Amino acid sequence: MKIKEIKKAFFGGILATAIMSALIFISPSLGFPRMPVWEILANLFAGWIIHFLIGIFLAGIYILFFKKRLPGNYALKGMIFSLFPFFLAQISSLFSGKISLMLALGSLIGHLVYGFVLGLTTK
């Protein structure tokens, strides 16, 4: 991977994860249940770090393997890619026992926003 693409993955991953994290914080005021992202990952501080590292790592995977292969414009490509981590998150939710339809819907929206921002920031 070229330095330019590494920078894109880093910036896109941070920005997309930050926006998704903001949605997680405001989701209860939108009628969704509180998403226990950090409780699932670890304590608050470590959970934040892990959450952002995963977002950056996924951005790198997107750029390396999926960006040129997925159909559609940049935003759509990112959103299609975001279904991959969404499904992984749902599998981990099954094991944690913290799953509900509203939680899954909120997670889907958050991941699609992540993909939208990732696609636009890494074009």
C-alpha positions as CSV (number, residue, x, y, z in Angstrom):
1,M,0.0,0.0,0.0
2,K,1.3,3.4,-0.9
3,I,1.9,6.2,1.7
4,K,-1.0,8.2,0.2
5,E,-3.4,5.3,0.6
6,I,-2.2,4.7,4.2
7,K,-2.9,8.3,5.0
8,K,-6.4,8.0,3.3
9,A,-7.2,4.9,5.3
10,F,-6.0,6.5,8.6
11,F,-7.9,9.7,8.0
12,G,-11.0,8.0,6.6
13,G,-11.0,5.5,9.4
14,I,-10.7,8.1,12.1
15,L,-13.3,10.4,10.6
16,A,-15.8,7.6,9.9
17,T,-15.4,6.1,13.3
18,A,-15.7,9.5,15.0
19,I,-19.0,10.2,13.2
20,M,-20.3,6.7,14.0
21,S,-19.3,7.1,17.6
22,A,-21.3,10.4,17.8
23,L,-24.3,8.5,16.5
24,I,-23.8,5.9,19.2
25,F,-23.9,8.6,21.8
26,I,-27.0,10.3,20.5
27,S,-28.9,7.1,19.6
28,P,-30.9,7.0,22.8
29,S,-32.3,10.4,22.1
30,L,-33.4,9.1,18.7
31,G,-35.3,6.3,20.3
32,F,-32.8,3.5,19.9
33,P,-31.5,1.5,22.9
34,R,-28.1,2.5,24.3
35,M,-25.5,0.6,22.3
36,P,-23.0,-1.2,24.6
37,V,-20.1,-0.9,22.2
38,W,-17.5,-0.1,24.9
39,E,-18.8,-2.5,27.5
40,I,-18.5,-5.3,24.9
41,L,-15.0,-4.3,23.9
42,A,-13.5,-3.4,27.3
43,N,-13.6,-0.6,29.8
44,L,-14.4,3.0,28.6
45,F,-10.9,4.1,27.7
46,A,-9.6,0.9,26.2
47,G,-13.0,0.5,24.4
48,W,-12.5,3.9,22.7
49,I,-9.0,3.0,21.6
50,I,-10.1,-0.4,20.3
51,H,-13.1,1.0,18.6
52,F,-11.0,3.6,16.7
53,L,-8.3,1.0,15.9
54,I,-10.9,-1.3,14.4
55,G,-12.3,1.6,12.3
56,I,-8.8,2.5,11.0
57,F,-8.0,-1.2,10.3
58,L,-11.2,-1.7,8.5
59,A,-10.5,1.4,6.4
60,G,-7.2,-0.2,5.3
61,I,-9.0,-3.4,4.4
62,Y,-11.5,-1.4,2.4
63,I,-8.8,0.5,0.5
64,L,-6.7,-2.6,-0.1
65,F,-9.3,-5.2,-1.1
66,F,-12.7,-3.7,-1.7
67,K,-12.6,-0.1,-3.0
68,K,-11.8,-1.0,-6.6
69,R,-14.0,-4.2,-6.6
70,L,-17.3,-2.9,-5.3
71,P,-20.0,-1.4,-7.6
72,G,-21.3,2.1,-7.4
73,N,-20.0,5.5,-6.6
74,Y,-17.6,6.1,-3.6
75,A,-20.3,6.5,-1.0
76,L,-22.2,3.4,-2.1
77,K,-19.0,1.3,-2.2
78,G,-18.2,2.4,1.4
79,M,-21.8,1.6,2.5
80,I,-21.7,-1.9,0.8
81,F,-18.4,-2.5,2.6
82,S,-19.8,-1.4,5.9
83,L,-22.2,-4.4,5.8
84,F,-19.2,-6.6,6.5
85,P,-18.4,-5.1,9.9
86,F,-22.1,-4.8,10.6
87,F,-22.6,-8.5,10.3
88,L,-19.5,-9.2,12.4
89,A,-20.9,-6.9,15.1
90,Q,-24.2,-8.8,15.0
91,I,-22.5,-12.1,15.4
92,S,-20.6,-10.7,18.4
93,S,-23.8,-9.4,19.8
94,L,-25.3,-12.9,19.7
95,F,-22.5,-14.2,21.8
96,S,-22.8,-11.4,24.3
97,G,-26.6,-11.9,24.6
98,K,-27.2,-8.1,24.0
99,I,-29.2,-8.1,20.9
100,S,-32.6,-6.6,19.9
101,L,-34.2,-5.5,16.8
102,M,-33.8,-1.8,17.6
103,L,-30.2,-2.3,18.7
104,A,-29.5,-4.1,15.4
105,L,-31.3,-1.3,13.4
106,G,-29.2,1.3,15.2
107,S,-26.1,-0.7,14.5
108,L,-27.0,-0.9,10.8
109,I,-27.5,2.8,10.6
110,G,-24.3,3.5,12.4
111,H,-22.3,1.2,10.1
112,L,-23.9,2.6,7.0
113,V,-22.9,6.1,8.1
114,Y,-19.4,4.8,8.7
115,G,-19.3,3.3,5.2
116,F,-20.7,6.5,3.7
117,V,-18.1,8.7,5.3
118,L,-15.3,6.2,4.6
119,G,-16.2,6.0,0.9
120,L,-16.3,9.7,0.5
121,T,-13.1,10.4,2.5
122,T,-11.0,7.7,0.7
123,K,-12.0,8.4,-2.9
